[in-house]
């Protein structure tokens, strides 16, 4: 889960009711023998019924009841059991990307970042640049669906490394 919180540093213990929603919701499956990872993103604007809150977008589950309620909501929607979860916010996403040596990606068009423009083509993005890539909203042909497509693209992080 990617929290839009600017205060929690990805720490689910810092959750406060109404203070944040999930910007990114991804389900990862790591194969039992470990060399393969599959990622599926769920649009944050997916409408679901919350018995105690009525209908709302799925990303509100995190705001209503924190990680536990978000996981429960996702399990009810997908009929998939969640064994483990990770919450990351802007700061921890950027720090984690830098710790892995950056994100290798082929940009189909130039990317505007806080540091300036990055040209299209094969690039290694630092944490701040990778965050700008996954958070981009405007100028994408499919709106949030284009954004959701971008999130699992970053599973190419240092693809030459094996999943441990």
C-alpha positions in Angstrom: 0.0 0.0 0.0 1.3 3.4 -0.9 0.0 5.9 1.6 -0.4 9.6 0.6 0.6 10.5 4.2 3.4 13.0 4.5 3.9 12.2 8.2 4.2 8.5 8.7 7.4 7.5 6.9 5.6 4.3 5.9 5.1 3.3 9.5 1.6 1.7 9.9 1.8 2.4 13.6 1.6 6.1 12.8 -1.9 5.7 11.2 -4.5 8.2 12.2 -8.2 8.0 11.2 -8.9 10.3 8.3 -5.3 11.5 7.9 -4.4 9.4 4.8 -5.6 7.2 2.0 -3.8 4.7 -0.1 -2.5 6.2 -3.3 -1.3 2.8 -4.7 -2.7 -0.6 -4.0 -0.7 -3.5 -5.3 -0.9 -7.3 -4.8 2.5 -9.0 -5.1 3.0 -12.8 -5.4 6.5 -14.1 -4.9 6.9 -17.6 -6.3 7.8 -20.3 -3.8 11.2 -20.9 -5.4 11.8 -17.1 -5.2 12.9 -16.0 -8.7 9.6 -14.7 -9.9 7.4 -11.8 -8.7 4.0 -10.9 -10.2 2.4 -7.6 -9.4 -1.2 -6.4 -10.0 -2.4 -2.9 -9.2 -5.9 -2.1 -8.1 -7.2 1.3 -9.1 -7.6 3.5 -6.0 -11.0 4.7 -7.3 -12.6 1.2 -7.3 -15.9 1.6 -5.6 -16.7 -0.9 -2.8 -19.4 -1.2 -0.2 -18.2 -0.7 3.4 -20.9 -2.1 5.7 -20.3 0.6 8.4 -19.6 3.5 6.0 -21.6 2.9 2.8 -20.1 3.0 -0.7 -16.8 4.7 -1.2 -13.6 4.3 -3.2 -11.4 1.4 -2.0 -8.6 3.8 -1.0 -10.9 5.2 1.8 -10.5 1.8 3.6 -7.1 2.9 4.9 -8.5 6.1 6.1 -11.5 4.4 7.8 -9.6 1.7 9.7 -5.9 1.6 8.8 -3.9 -1.3 7.4 -6.1 -4.0 9.0 -9.3 -2.6 7.5 -7.7 -2.0 4.1 -6.5 -5.7 4.0 -9.9 -7.0 5.1 -11.6 -4.8 2.4 -9.1 -6.0 -0.3 -9.6 -9.7 0.7 -13.4 -9.3 0.6 -13.1 -7.7 -2.9 -10.7 -10.2 -4.4 -11.2 -13.4 -2.4 -7.4 -13.5 -2.0 -5.8 -14.0 1.4 -3.1 -11.4 2.3 -0.3 -13.0 4.3 2.0 -9.9 4.6 1.8 -6.2 3.8 4.0 -3.2 3.4 3.0 0.4 3.7 5.2 3.0 2.1 4.8 6.8 1.8 6.5 9.3 -0.4 9.7 9.5 1.8 10.1 5.7 2.3 9.4 4.9 -1.4 12.1 7.3 -2.4 14.6 6.1 0.2 13.9 2.4 -0.7 14.4 3.1 -4.4 17.7 4.8 -3.7 18.8 2.0 -1.4 18.2 -0.5 -4.3 20.5 1.6 -6.5 17.7 3.3 -8.4 15.0 2.2 -10.8 15.9 1.0 -14.3 13.1 1.8 -16.8 12.5 2.7 -20.4 10.7 6.0 -20.5 8.4 6.3 -23.6 8.3 10.1 -23.2 10.3 12.6 -21.2 9.6 12.9 -17.5 9.3 16.1 -15.6 10.7 15.8 -12.1 11.5 18.3 -9.3 15.1 18.3 -10.6 14.2 19.0 -14.2 13.4 17.0 -17.3 14.6 13.4 -18.0 14.7 12.4 -21.6 12.8 9.5 -23.1 14.7 6.2 -23.4 16.6 3.8 -21.0 17.1 5.5 -17.7 18.1 4.8 -14.1 15.8 6.9 -11.9 16.8 7.9 -8.4 14.2 7.8 -5.6 12.8 11.3 -6.2 12.6 10.7 -9.9 10.9 7.3 -9.5 8.4 9.0 -7.1 7.7 11.6 -9.7 7.1 8.9 -12.3 4.6 6.8 -10.3 2.8 9.9 -9.0 2.3 11.6 -12.4 -1.3 12.4 -13.0 -1.6 14.9 -15.7 -0.9 14.4 -19.3 -1.5 10.6 -19.2 -3.9 9.4 -21.9 -5.8 7.0 -19.6 -5.8 9.1 -16.4 -5.7 6.9 -13.3 -5.6 3.8 -15.4 -2.3 5.0 -17.0 -1.0 5.7 -13.5 -1.9 2.2 -12.4 -0.1 0.7 -15.4 3.0 2.6 -14.3 3.2 1.2 -10.8 4.1 -2.4 -11.6 6.5 -1.2 -14.3 8.8 -0.4 -11.4 9.1 -4.1 -10.6 12.0 -3.8 -13.0 14.0 -2.3 -10.2 17.5 -3.7 -10.7 16.1 -6.7 -12.6 19.5 -8.2 -12.7 19.3 -9.0 -9.0 17.4 -12.1 -7.8 14.6 -11.8 -5.4 15.8 -13.0 -2.0 
